[in-house]
Amino acid sequence: MSHPGKEALSWLRSLAKLFDESTCRFQGDPVSLEHGLKTLLQIWSRQIGHDRSVFWIGNGGSAALVSHLSQDLINKCGVRSLTFNDPSLITCMTNDYGYEQVFKRPLLALAREQDVLMAVSSSGMSPNIVDAARAALDIGMDLVTFSAFSADNHLHKLQSTLSFHTPTEIYGHAELTHEALIHAAVDIFSRGEGGR
C-alpha cells in the first residue's frame, strides 16, 4: 500500500543529504563546498565598481531559477546581472541560428573579458549551455557552473573557474539544490559578508 506522506518525507530527506554530498572544483581542483561558495562571493564582488556584468543561462526549470536569482543579485546586491530569457530574443536566435546558439550568440555580442557567466544545467549535457560556457572561456570570462546527474557531464568537465556538482538523477533535487546554494550565496553577499 502506498504512503504518499512518507514518500514525500523520504524525498525531502534525500534532498537534504545532497548538500553534504555536493562537490565543488576551483580551476579544476577539488575544494570544499564552503571554499567554493566563498570564492563565488569574491567573484561577484569583483564585478561591483568595475563596469562588469554577471550573465545567467539555463533551460526549463533552470531558466526560471536563473531569472529569479539574477534579479535577486540586482535587487539585493546591486550587481549588474542579466539573463537571456526574453521570448523575442529566444525565438529570434532559435529561428535564425538554431537552439544550440540561443545563449552563445547574445553572449558573444554583450559579454566582455572578466564578466561572469553563471551556467546552470541539471544534466550538464545541454548543447546550448555547453557551447555558451565554452564561448565564455574563450572571451576570458569567469565561468561558474552548476550541474547534476553524472560527474562526467560536459559542463562539469570544462575548465571553469568554479564548478558545483550535485550527485542526483532527480530533476527536482538538482534544481532545488542549485537554487538553495546560489540563494545562500546571494543572501550572504547581500549582507556584505564573505566577499566584500
C-alpha positions as CSV (number, residue, x, y, z in Angstrom):
1,M,0.0,0.0,0.0
2,S,1.3,3.4,-1.0
3,H,2.1,6.0,1.7
4,P,2.3,9.4,-0.1
5,G,3.1,11.3,3.0
6,K,6.1,9.0,3.9
7,E,7.3,9.1,0.3
8,A,7.2,12.9,0.3
9,L,9.3,13.0,3.6
10,S,11.7,10.5,2.1
11,W,12.1,12.7,-0.9
12,L,12.8,15.7,1.3
13,R,15.3,13.8,3.4
14,S,17.1,12.7,0.3
15,L,17.2,16.3,-0.9
16,A,18.7,17.5,2.5
17,K,21.5,14.9,2.2
18,L,22.6,16.3,-1.1
19,F,24.0,19.5,0.5
20,D,26.6,17.2,2.2
21,E,27.2,15.2,-1.0
22,S,27.6,18.1,-3.4
23,T,31.1,18.9,-4.6
24,C,33.0,21.8,-6.0
25,R,36.1,22.4,-8.1
26,F,38.1,25.6,-8.3
27,Q,40.0,25.9,-11.6
28,G,39.8,22.1,-11.9
29,D,41.0,21.2,-8.4
30,P,38.6,19.8,-5.7
31,V,37.7,22.2,-2.9
32,S,35.2,22.2,-0.1
33,L,31.7,23.5,-0.8
34,E,32.4,26.2,1.8
35,H,35.5,27.3,-0.1
36,G,33.6,27.2,-3.4
37,L,30.8,29.4,-2.1
38,K,33.3,31.9,-0.6
39,T,35.0,32.1,-3.9
40,L,31.7,32.7,-5.7
41,L,31.1,35.7,-3.4
42,Q,34.6,37.1,-4.2
43,I,33.9,36.7,-8.0
44,W,30.6,38.6,-7.6
45,S,32.3,41.3,-5.5
46,R,34.9,42.0,-8.2
47,Q,32.0,43.0,-10.6
48,I,30.9,45.9,-8.5
49,G,32.6,49.2,-9.4
50,H,34.4,47.8,-12.4
51,D,31.8,48.1,-15.1
52,R,31.4,44.3,-15.3
53,S,28.3,42.0,-15.6
54,V,27.1,38.7,-14.4
55,F,25.2,36.7,-17.1
56,W,23.0,33.7,-16.4
57,I,21.8,30.8,-18.6
58,G,19.6,27.8,-18.0
59,N,16.9,25.8,-19.8
60,G,13.4,24.9,-18.4
61,G,13.3,24.9,-14.6
62,S,16.9,26.2,-14.6
63,A,15.8,29.1,-16.8
64,A,13.2,30.1,-14.1
65,L,15.8,29.6,-11.4
66,V,18.4,31.9,-13.1
67,S,15.7,34.6,-13.8
68,H,14.9,34.6,-10.1
69,L,18.4,34.7,-8.9
70,S,19.6,37.2,-11.4
71,Q,17.0,39.7,-10.2
72,D,18.0,38.9,-6.6
73,L,21.6,39.8,-7.4
74,I,20.4,43.1,-8.9
75,N,17.9,43.9,-6.2
76,K,19.7,42.7,-3.0
77,C,23.3,43.2,-4.0
78,G,23.5,46.0,-6.6
79,V,25.3,43.8,-9.1
80,R,24.8,44.2,-12.9
81,S,23.1,40.9,-13.7
82,L,21.4,39.7,-16.9
83,T,19.6,36.7,-18.4
84,F,18.8,35.8,-22.0
85,N,15.3,34.7,-21.3
86,D,13.3,37.3,-23.2
87,P,10.9,35.4,-25.5
88,S,11.7,37.6,-28.6
89,L,15.4,37.1,-28.2
90,I,15.0,33.3,-27.7
91,T,12.7,32.9,-30.7
92,C,15.0,35.1,-32.9
93,M,18.2,33.3,-32.0
94,T,16.4,29.9,-32.4
95,N,14.8,30.8,-35.7
96,D,17.9,32.3,-37.2
97,Y,20.7,30.1,-35.8
98,G,19.2,27.1,-34.1
99,Y,18.6,26.4,-30.4
100,E,22.2,25.4,-29.8
101,Q,23.2,29.1,-30.4
102,V,20.4,30.7,-28.3
103,F,22.7,31.8,-25.5
104,K,26.1,31.8,-27.2
105,R,25.3,34.5,-29.8
106,P,23.9,37.1,-27.3
107,L,26.8,36.3,-25.0
108,L,29.3,37.0,-27.8
109,A,27.6,40.3,-28.5
110,L,27.3,41.5,-25.0
111,A,29.9,39.9,-22.7
112,R,33.4,41.1,-22.1
113,E,36.6,39.7,-20.5
114,Q,36.3,39.5,-16.7
115,D,32.5,39.4,-16.8
116,V,30.9,36.3,-15.2
117,L,28.8,33.5,-16.7
118,M,26.6,31.5,-14.3
119,A,25.6,28.4,-16.3
120,V,23.0,26.1,-14.7
121,S,22.1,22.7,-16.1
122,S,20.7,19.6,-14.3
123,S,22.2,17.2,-16.9
124,G,25.2,19.3,-17.8
125,M,24.8,17.9,-21.3
126,S,22.6,20.6,-23.0
127,P,24.5,21.7,-26.1
128,N,23.3,25.3,-25.9
129,I,24.6,25.6,-22.3
130,V,27.9,23.9,-23.0
131,D,28.5,25.9,-26.2
132,A,27.9,29.2,-24.4
133,A,30.1,28.1,-21.5
134,R,32.9,27.4,-23.9
135,A,32.4,30.8,-25.5
136,A,32.6,32.4,-22.1
137,L,36.0,30.8,-21.6
138,D,37.2,32.0,-25.0
139,I,36.1,35.5,-24.1
140,G,38.1,35.4,-20.8
141,M,35.1,35.4,-18.5
142,D,34.9,33.8,-15.1
143,L,32.7,30.6,-15.7
144,V,30.7,29.3,-12.8
145,T,28.7,26.1,-13.4
146,F,26.1,24.1,-11.5
147,S,25.2,20.7,-12.8
148,A,24.0,17.3,-11.5
149,F,23.5,13.7,-12.9
150,S,26.8,12.2,-13.9
151,A,30.0,13.9,-12.7
152,D,31.4,13.2,-16.2
153,N,28.8,15.6,-17.8
154,H,30.2,18.0,-20.3
155,L,29.6,21.2,-18.3
156,H,31.2,19.9,-15.2
157,K,34.3,18.8,-17.1
158,L,35.0,22.2,-18.6
159,Q,38.0,24.2,-17.1
160,S,35.6,26.6,-15.3
161,T,36.6,29.0,-12.6
162,L,34.1,27.2,-10.3
163,S,32.1,24.1,-10.9
164,F,29.5,22.8,-8.5
165,H,28.1,19.3,-8.9
166,T,25.1,17.6,-7.2
167,P,25.1,13.8,-7.4
168,T,21.5,13.1,-8.2
169,E,19.4,11.9,-11.2
170,I,16.2,13.6,-9.9
171,Y,15.5,16.9,-11.6
172,G,13.7,18.4,-8.6
173,H,16.6,17.6,-6.3
174,A,19.1,19.0,-8.8
175,E,17.2,22.2,-9.3
176,L,16.4,22.8,-5.6
177,T,20.0,22.1,-4.6
178,H,21.3,24.5,-7.2
179,E,18.8,27.2,-6.2
180,A,19.5,26.8,-2.5
181,L,23.3,27.0,-2.9
182,I,23.0,30.2,-5.0
183,H,20.3,31.6,-2.7
184,A,22.6,31.1,0.2
185,A,25.4,33.0,-1.6
186,V,23.1,35.8,-2.6
187,D,21.8,36.3,0.9
188,I,25.2,36.3,2.5
189,F,26.5,38.6,-0.2
190,S,23.6,41.0,0.3
191,R,24.6,41.4,4.0
192,G,28.1,42.5,2.9
193,E,29.7,39.3,4.1
194,G,32.0,36.7,2.5
195,G,33.3,38.6,-0.5
196,R,33.4,42.3,0.2
